[in-house]
Amino acid sequence: MNYFILPHCCIAAIGKNAHSAIAQAILRRYYPEIWAEISGPHYHYPEGHSTATWLWQSKVPRTQTPDRPVLALLREPLERFLSGLAWLRWSRQVEISVEAALTESPFELWPQAPYLCRLNTIAYAFDRTDYFCAAAQLEYPLPHVNVGVAPKPVLADADRDLVWNHYADDFALYEQLQDTGGILLWP
Amino acid sequence: MTAVVVGTQTFTFTTSSTAPVKVEWGDGAVDTAAAGFNNWSHTYSAGTYMPQAELTGAGQWTNITFSSNSLVTTIDCTDEPASFTGNFGVSSCSALQTVNIEDASNYSIINIASNAALASIAIPGYRGQTGTSSSSLESSSFSSNNLNSGAINALFDDLGTAFPFEQVIVSGNPGAATCNPSIATSKGWAVRT
């Protein structure tokens, strides 16, 4: 699990939770030299793309052992799973079943709760993104990057049960987050 | 996978696979290992050899890495594409001149960088790493080799249609400034020259 490094905090790099948008906002705000480099003449983009539409999370300095307070933007688990599954099917251009996706557990589908294993973590629900951005001192609204283009799948009841079981901790965490008004100091 | 080795030093590489592996070192010696991660090492007498590694059961390669190996001059991968679904890395191999992957359409991540004599890379069909479990949208790097502009353009010609948001890096090669990135960008790749 990676955490983006900011001067005053770290941000949990959670796939499908505005991950690309947060990364771009961090680069523009805190690492302008990196942003300038990937916007410079040595970078060439496919037609219709530019620095602002590309995914650059790999360029954000990160750590697996954050040494400062952590901010985490969390998403309703079922909504997030559907977004992740849609992305997988679109990006790989193959049909992936719910069971296969959960078994493989690619980055985009990793559970959210384990990112909150550290002290001094503040979790924000998606509808508190404005507070999240204020705490991280990032632009709000976040830039629109990698907005889902594939239709979200509709799950059969059996598949929905698989998702509920797989993300039981995430569902419990998100419920707790809702009970605290969308902002939760962890633990 | 076959390599050409020239010299008398110890030759090393690492593999990971889901099937057992046999390595014929090309001088009569043969080693075998169970599936999993394996660190291979063999010391040659003076001469030129063609060691060959192959799977000996049902399964796949998941990783092959050559690093800081001063003996290898050529690497050929002629496995069926379905037998390789992992990462392929070659770095700091000072005598390496040619890497030839017969069909890279199923390779997950290829990084071939910092090989000072490497003048030719063939990776037909390579599409990038988005289709992998651990995707973090890292780049596929072919930087700091000895590729001229023609060799870089040939590499771009080889690339398949990229998975979304793939990047290929060719900076640090003699031909980086004069290659034609549009060959790759037209297939969906971002290019760092």
Contacts between the chains, C-beta under 8 A, distances in Angstrom:
chain1	res1	chain2	res2	distance
A	2	B	136	7.5
A	42	B	171	6.6
A	42	B	192	5.9
A	42	B	193	5.2
A	43	B	190	6.6
A	43	B	191	7.3
A	43	B	192	5.8
A	43	B	193	8.0
A	44	B	181	3.9
A	44	B	182	7.4
A	44	B	184	7.8
A	44	B	185	5.3
A	44	B	190	6.7
A	44	B	191	4.3
A	44	B	192	7.9
A	44	B	193	6.7
A	45	B	185	6.4
A	45	B	190	5.2
A	46	B	185	4.7
A	46	B	186	7.2
A	46	B	187	7.9
A	46	B	188	5.1
A	46	B	189	6.9
A	46	B	190	6.8
A	47	B	185	7.1
A	47	B	186	7.6
A	49	B	190	7.2
A	54	B	165	6.3
A	54	B	167	8.0
A	54	B	190	5.9
A	55	B	137	5.2
A	55	B	165	4.3
A	56	B	137	7.9
A	57	B	136	6.9
A	57	B	137	6.0
A	58	B	136	5.9
A	58	B	137	5.0
A	58	B	138	5.0
A	58	B	139	6.9
A	90	B	164	7.5
A	91	B	130	5.0
A	91	B	131	7.1
A	91	B	163	5.9
A	91	B	164	4.9
A	92	B	130	7.1
A	92	B	131	4.6
A	92	B	163	7.2
A	104	B	133	5.5
A	105	B	133	7.0
A	106	B	132	7.4
A	106	B	133	4.4
A	106	B	134	7.3
A	106	B	135	6.5
A	107	B	133	7.1
A	107	B	134	6.0
A	107	B	135	5.5
A	107	B	136	6.3
A	108	B	135	7.6
A	146	B	165	7.6
